[in-house]
């Protein structure tokens, strides 16, 4: 009797020989599941890395190049501002350049001003006359405004003259008072009427007026390029 035969058993239940039946092992499902999860994780990482590379080459790089190109063509807020022109008692046009051509302006001594008071304030025309005369303007008629304008000018004042008068003369005289409007009549001379309105307070300080005339003579160049 073989040692493999249990005690008390024999006959047809007797096990002979050295071989005995073996039990087959169950499939290792856990290893298969882990292998599949690892494969999915690797594929996910590869896909994420590919998306990052596409973003670098299409997004960030292009944005930096576009920003560099825009900064090259367009002025920025940090750019150094242009220096303001220095005031002068009798500003002269600066040298002409291709960037900012100088404008030839008439001198105050070449502009004749008639001063009319359209307000109820007495002596206003004479006070303005005295100050404009100190600034070099040629003074013509001084008095109350004609009935067409008397008590009918709500703004700071009106510059009235012929349409053929040099526009630069209107501009130079207009730098002396803020808020002036311009009108034309049928006169033939080159003199200009300054009709003082109700909103007039005082002439602009001479230093400010001189700076305004200097800017008229040397206008700042227009910005170029597209932003």
C-alpha positions, 0 to 999 in steps of 0.5 A: 500500500502506498503512503498516499492511501489514507488509512482504512482505505483500499481496493479501488480507492488505493493510490499506487505509484509516486504520482498524485493529482495536482490542483491547477492554480487560479489565474492571477487576476490582481496582476492583470488588473494592476498591469491594465491600470499601469498602462492607462496611467502611462498613456494619460501621462503621455497625452498630457505631456503632448498637450503641454508641448503643443501649448508651448509651441502654439500659445506661449511662444506666439504670445511672447513674439506678438508682445515683442512685436507690439512693444517694438512698434507702439509707444508705452506708458513708460516711455519718456514724455517729450520735453515741454517747450520753454516759455519765451516773451516773444517765442520764435518758430524753431528749426524745421525738421521732417518729424515736426515741421515748424509753423510760422506764426505772426508776432503779437506786434503784427496783430491788431485787436479791438476789445469790446465789453459785452458784460455788465462789468464796467472797465473790463475792456480797459483792463484787458487792453492794458494787459494785452498791450503789455504782451505786445499786441497792437490795440485798436478800438476799445469800448462796449460791445455793439447791440448785436453782442451786448449782453448776448455772449454767455461764453468767455468771449468771441474772436470776430474778424474777416474770413481772409484773416490769417488763421494763425493770428486767430490762434495766437490771440486765442492762446490768451484766453480760455474758451474763446469761439471764432466768428467771421463778418464782412470786414476787409481789414485784418484786425480782430475783435475780442468781444468779452463774454459773461464767462470771462474771468481773466486773461491766461497767465503770460507764462501759460500763454507763451507756452501755448504759442510755443506749442503752436510754433512747434507742434508735437509729431503725430504717433506712428504705428498701430497698437 
